[in-house]
Amino acid sequence: MAAHANVAPVIIKRKKVVGGGGHHGGAWKVAYADFVTAMMAFFMLMWLLNATTEQQRKGIADYFSPTIPINRISGGGTGSFGGDSIFSEETLPRNGTGATSPGAPRDAKSNSGEGDSGVEDEVFKEVDAMLMGRGGETMVMENALRHIVTRITDEGLVIELFDLDGTPLFEDGSDTPTQVLRDLAIIIAETSKAVTNGIAIGGHVRANPVVLNHSPVWELSAARASKMRLLLGDAGIAPGRVRRVTGHADRDPVTADRMARRNNRLEIVLLRADR
């Protein structure tokens, strides 16, 4: 009995084996990567909404619209229009026909030669998207495009340029253009070269106080419209494309306050074929 008392006790450890545990894989990593990507896209969207103007956002939206072709032949050029002109083919791609003839501008009308408002509207939308989509090229263009609003009317594509507080288009009370208007003239001229439509230019000015003995609004609006004609000509617009230059004085204000600076504006119209 004494011999058995000195023997150390035997301890048996039993490990519990759980089957099927194994490696859980990397599915959580994929889900996390998707989440991070979505958050990055969300914050980029928020930044774009805060850093762009309404017209620039419209240009971005039009760029991703499948109904508005931006580039027909080249998608990666470094020129003003990202390669060849969007009008470098004789027919719109949605027509399903047409061979390439790079750089050939065209009228905003149907191939049959008859005025077609539907086709004209589509071409005007393309020109509008091309114009407003240039805001991200340089900071100069970014600031200049803040002075532009566009609209399509029965007359054609209206490109309206207007004063902003602190950054007028002309020196106060004169027809001397500021640098921002010179920059805008180059942008508009380069874009307008994509088509051959006629151009009309209208000048508008804000009203003067009634105490003035002689209000120069008629002369000033006409002089400013004429100056814009010269700036477009210097930027490469053929003189024969300009159909009319008009001074509207203060007769067509865009705000309730007729003396507001916003009423100082120019309207450059790419005319429809029948105008």
Secondary structure, DSSP 8 states (H G I E B T S, - for coil): -HHHHTS-----------TT-S---SHHHHHHHHHHHHHHHHHHHHHHHHHS-HHHHHHHHHHT-TTS-S-SS-SS--STTSSS-TT-BSS-GGGT---B-TT--B-SS-TTSS--HHHHHHHHHHHHHHHHGGGGT-HHHHHHGGGEEEEE-SSEEEEEEE-BTTB-SB-TTS--B-HHHHHHHHHHHHHHTTB---EEEEEE-----TT-SS-THHHHHHHHHHHHHHHHHHTT--GGGEEEEEE-TTSS-SSSSTT-GGG-EEEEEEE-TT-
